[in-house]
Amino acid sequence: MSETVSFTYGAEEGDFYIQHIKRTEPFERTNHFHGTYEIYYLLSGQRTYFIKDRSYLISPGDLVFINKHDVHKTSDVGQPGHERIVINFSDNFIGTDHPFYHASLFGVYQQSAHVLSLNLQDQIFVQTIMNKLTKELKDKQTGFETYIKLLLVELLLFSSRYADRHGSVPFEHASPLHKKISEIVQHINGHYQEPMTLSGISELFFMSPYYMSRAFKEITGFTFIEYVNMTRIREAQKLLRESNRKIIDIADSVGFENIAHFGRMFKKLTKLTPHEYRKHQR
């Protein structure tokens, strides 16, 4: 059996979701950005984690924080197989209107580094919170909904204080090639609305198209065109949420020259049409 699910509660795009899973074979997810906050805790194995525009090596005891709508993807390092716990929660769960809300809870999502490498004592503390969350959601005793919010608040507050206390460790790319690919990703993020081809970008960054294509996939987990399309669709989602602009104008403004292609790509990545997505956000 390729995976063992210890526990799952809720829906990933819902108000609160937690999943504890152990995998023994290679795995790739399809949902690489979403409107919920994410906490990823690795228990065993090693993973590379591409987040926004850079790649991190994740080891057991590392806590990873991904802000809503940030692009992210994990990949195997060496032998496949890992065990992890993922938590997703929405603004509705602990938002600005909630009695438990405090700006410091979300401080860890504002850090330049996305990863906290915990010492053994702090790993035990975090694991205890995770175990309590799982127990509450399994038992569903009186007031469990309140208690899981308290436990999440405790985890967020601990993490933000930990990040403040240890400061931001200067990020170092694993190699010059990782740095180059990060620069290419940053270029895509800043120029997604312009015409963009593999040959054009590889020439701009003094690489052969074949070499850049292989390196881009190896380091980010995405093909070049996958990442370009994903970035454009993510920006289109933002415009659909935050403006009343016509869908055809939005498609054009994020770099799609063909409205039909935009519609197909939007449905492929979000499982909704642009009209359906906008309706769900209102």
C-alpha positions in Angstrom: 0.0 0.0 0.0 1.4 3.4 -1.0 0.0 5.5 1.8 -1.5 5.2 5.2 -3.9 7.9 6.3 -3.8 8.2 10.0 -6.5 10.9 10.2 -8.3 13.4 8.1 -10.9 16.0 9.1 -12.6 18.7 7.0 -12.0 19.9 3.5 -8.8 21.5 2.3 -10.6 24.7 1.1 -12.9 24.7 4.0 -12.7 26.6 7.3 -10.5 23.9 9.0 -8.7 20.9 7.7 -6.1 18.5 9.1 -4.6 15.4 7.7 -1.9 13.1 9.0 -0.5 10.8 6.3 2.4 8.4 5.7 3.5 7.7 2.2 5.9 5.1 0.9 5.8 5.9 -2.8 6.3 9.1 -4.9 3.4 11.5 -4.7 2.4 14.8 -6.4 -0.6 16.9 -5.5 -2.6 18.9 -8.0 -3.8 21.8 -5.8 -0.8 24.2 -5.6 -2.4 27.4 -4.3 -5.5 28.0 -2.3 -7.4 30.6 -0.3 -6.5 29.1 3.1 -3.5 29.4 5.4 -1.3 26.2 5.6 0.9 24.7 8.3 3.0 21.7 7.2 4.9 19.6 9.7 7.3 16.9 8.6 7.6 13.9 10.8 9.9 11.6 8.8 11.6 11.6 5.4 13.1 14.5 3.5 11.3 16.8 1.0 12.1 19.8 -1.1 9.4 22.5 -0.8 9.1 25.1 -3.5 7.3 28.2 -2.1 6.6 31.4 -4.0 10.0 31.8 -5.7 12.5 29.6 -3.9 13.2 26.0 -2.9 13.8 24.7 0.6 15.1 21.4 1.9 12.7 20.2 4.6 13.8 17.7 7.3 11.9 16.0 10.2 10.9 18.5 12.9 10.5 21.4 10.4 7.4 23.5 10.5 6.4 25.2 7.2 4.0 28.1 6.9 2.4 29.0 3.6 0.3 32.1 3.3 -3.1 32.0 1.4 -2.7 32.1 -2.4 1.0 31.4 -2.3 2.2 28.9 -4.9 3.8 25.8 -3.3 4.8 22.2 -4.1 6.7 19.4 -2.3 8.9 16.8 -4.0 10.8 13.8 -2.9 14.5 13.9 -2.0 16.4 10.6 -2.6 14.3 7.7 -1.5 10.5 8.4 -1.7 8.4 8.2 1.4 7.6 10.6 4.2 5.2 11.2 7.0 3.6 14.6 7.6 0.7 16.5 9.1 -1.0 19.4 7.2 -3.4 21.9 8.6 -5.4 24.4 6.6 -7.6 27.1 8.0 -9.5 30.1 6.7 -10.0 33.7 7.7 -13.5 32.6 8.8 -12.0 30.2 11.3 -9.8 32.7 13.1 -10.3 36.0 11.3 -10.1 39.7 12.4 -13.7 39.5 13.8 -13.0 36.5 16.0 -12.5 37.0 19.8 -9.2 34.9 19.6 -7.8 37.0 16.8 -4.6 39.0 17.4 -2.3 40.3 14.6 0.7 38.5 16.2 -0.9 35.1 15.4 -0.2 35.7 11.7 3.3 37.1 12.2 4.8 33.8 11.1 3.2 34.2 7.7 4.9 37.6 7.2 8.4 36.2 7.8 10.7 36.2 4.7 11.6 32.6 5.6 8.8 30.0 5.4 10.4 27.3 7.5 11.1 26.9 11.2 13.6 24.2 12.1 12.7 23.2 15.7 14.9 21.7 18.3 13.8 18.4 20.0 12.1 20.1 22.9 10.0 22.3 20.6 9.3 19.4 18.3 7.7 17.6 21.3 5.7 20.7 22.2 4.3 20.9 18.6 3.7 17.2 18.4 1.6 17.4 21.6 -0.6 20.1 20.1 -1.0 18.1 17.0 -2.0 15.0 19.0 -4.5 17.1 21.1 -6.1 18.4 17.9 -6.5 14.9 16.5 -8.0 13.6 19.7 -10.5 16.4 20.0 -11.6 16.0 16.4 -11.9 12.2 16.8 -13.8 12.3 20.1 -15.9 15.4 19.4 -16.7 16.0 23.0 -18.7 19.1 24.2 -17.0 22.3 23.1 -14.4 20.6 20.8 -14.9 23.3 18.1 -13.8 25.9 20.7 -10.9 23.8 21.9 -9.4 23.2 18.4 -9.4 27.0 17.8 -7.6 27.5 21.1 -5.0 24.8 20.1 -4.5 26.4 16.7 -4.1 29.8 18.4 -1.5 28.3 20.7 0.4 26.8 17.8 0.4 30.0 15.8 1.4 32.1 18.8 4.2 29.7 19.7 5.4 29.8 16.0 5.4 33.6 15.7 7.3 33.9 19.0 9.8 31.3 17.9 10.3 33.1 14.6 10.8 36.4 16.5 13.1 34.9 19.0 15.4 33.1 16.6 15.3 35.9 13.9 15.3 35.3 10.2 18.1 33.0 9.2 19.6 34.4 6.0 18.3 32.2 3.1 21.0 30.6 1.0 20.2 28.9 -2.3 21.3 25.3 -2.5 23.4 26.1 -5.6 24.0 28.8 -8.3 21.5 27.0 -10.5 18.8 27.2 -7.7 19.5 30.9 -7.5 19.2 31.3 -11.3 15.9 29.4 -11.4 14.6 31.6 -8.5 15.5 34.7 -10.5 13.5 33.3 -13.5 10.5 32.6 -11.2 10.7 36.1 -9.9 10.8 37.4 -13.5 7.7 35.4 -14.3 5.9 36.6 -11.2 6.6 40.2 -12.2 6.0 40.0 -16.0 3.3 37.2 -16.3 1.0 39.6 -18.3 3.6 39.9 -21.1 4.1 37.3 -23.9 6.3 34.6 -22.5 8.0 31.6 -24.1 10.6 29.1 -23.0 13.0 30.2 -25.8 12.6 33.9 -25.0 13.1 33.5 -21.2 16.1 31.1 -21.6 17.7 33.6 -24.0 17.1 36.4 -21.4 18.8 34.4 -18.7 21.6 33.0 -20.9 20.6 29.4 -20.8 19.8 26.8 -23.5 16.0 26.1 -23.7 16.6 22.4 -23.0 18.8 23.0 -20.0 16.5 25.6 -18.5 13.4 23.4 -19.1 15.0 20.5 -17.2 16.4 22.6 -14.4 13.1 24.5 -13.9 11.2 21.3 -13.5 13.8 19.7 -11.3 14.0 22.7 -8.9 10.4 24.0 -8.8 8.5 20.8 -9.5 6.6 22.5 -12.3 7.3 22.7 -16.1 7.9 26.2 -17.3 4.5 26.5 -19.0 2.7 25.0 -16.0 4.2 27.7 -13.8 3.4 30.5 -16.2 -0.2 29.4 -16.6 -0.6 28.9 -12.9 0.7 32.4 -12.1 -1.7 33.9 -14.6 -4.7 32.0 -13.3 -3.8 32.9 -9.7 -3.7 36.6 -10.6 -7.0 36.2 -12.5 -8.6 34.8 -9.4 -7.5 37.8 -7.4 -9.1 40.2 -10.0 -12.3 38.1 -10.0 -12.4 38.4 -6.2 -11.5 42.0 -5.9 -13.0 43.7 -9.0 -16.0 43.8 -11.2 -14.0 43.8 -14.4 -15.3 41.8 -17.4 -13.9 38.3 -17.6 -12.5 38.9 -21.1 -10.7 41.9 -19.8 -9.2 40.0 -16.9 -8.0 37.2 -19.3 -6.3 39.7 -21.4 -4.7 41.6 -18.5 -3.1 38.4 -17.1 -1.5 37.4 -20.4 -4.0 35.2 -22.1 -4.6 36.1 -25.8 -7.4 33.6 -26.2 -10.5 33.7 -24.0 -11.3 30.0 -24.7 -7.8 28.9 -23.6 -8.1 31.1 -20.5 -11.4 29.4 -19.7 -10.0 25.9 -20.2 -6.9 26.6 -18.1 -9.0 28.2 -15.3 -11.3 25.2 -15.1 -8.3 22.8 -15.1 -6.6 24.5 -12.2 -9.5 25.6 -10.1 -12.2 23.0 -11.0 -14.5 26.0 -11.6 -15.3 28.3 -14.5 -14.3 32.0 -14.0 -18.1 32.8 -13.7 -18.5 30.1 -11.0 -15.4 31.2 -9.2 -16.6 34.8 -9.0 -20.0 33.7 -7.8 -18.5 31.6 -5.0 -16.5 34.6 -3.8 -19.4 37.0 -3.5 
